Amino acid sequence: MTVKTIDKQLLADVVQGLTYSPKCLESKYFYDDEGSRIFQQIMQMPEYYLTNCEYEIFDRKADEILDWFAPNKEPIDIIELGAGDGYKTRVLLEHFISKSADVRYLPVDISEEANRRLLSATKKALPELYIKSYTGDFFEVLSGLKVLNNRRKIFLFLGSSIGNFDKASAVKFFKHIGQFMSANDLLLVGFDLKKDPDIVLPAYDDPHGYTAAFNLNLLKRINRELDADFNLADFKHYATYNPISGEAKSYLISLKAQKVNIGVTGQTLFFDLWEPIFMEISQKYDSEMIQSLARDSGFSVVHSVDDQKHYFRNSLWKKI
């Protein structure tokens, strides 16, 4: 008989979040293998403008970005945190290889399946590129990479993934990354910029149902890994956008008064009719917010580039 291994941190975070008022779940748990597959679908939606905007920046500004990364043609290691399928990054890598740059690619993702797909696609497109993927928690992986070699490291955190953090958590995250960086290393961050609410909201409340499936998949994961009995049909996805704060937020709304059991603990959780579970924030930024975040995190902004519509920005940082 196989004994199920319980992720104790997942259990603790789920119980804490669902006994808190208001209820909440941590977005970092979205990305199991199924969640990663659904997110790939989200990124391919026409409503999800972020992917195309960042792709355009990389395609249009690859020469400039290579000059940022390696102005003296020095060897570089590109370490991408939360690499997913690596689709956009391959644009840069293809250009760097064509310019005979001495580059190695070290993608990091918590999904083993996502890493397998990335390795296969990248090796097929760029057989001459050195690539080694790492599966696991970002900071556990970085602990090993810190002493890997003395090459200049370029850390990538793309796709406005930082938008999933509130300000305090974002500062803490970047300070932690800074601990693994040498003075010569750089950090490239993707930021979704504030814009017309009618452009923002459909990216998080799409007509295809992918974002709803992405949120509901976390309940499926809790059912599978913690022996819970969420009925997904009893919850609906709901998204909002505040143009003043720049916060796009996602919720799951309980469609009835109900109880849910967490089998591994025997605990019962109670939900009122219309009670929300806060699932995710997707913060939108302006220039002042980006500068403030960099400064408070111990970095300075050295370069920035927007897509042509000014929907999205890639910002290059160095440690102060």
Helices and strands as residue ranges (DSSP letters): H 8-19, E 23-24, G 27-30, H 33-43, H 49-60, H 62-69, E 76-81, H 87-98, E 103-109, H 112-125, E 130-131, E 134-135, H 138-145, E 152-157, G 161-164, H 167-178, E 186-192, H 197-200, G 201-203, H 210-226, G 232-234, E 235-242, E 247-254, E 258-262, E 267-271, E 276-283, H 287-296, E 299-306, E 312-319
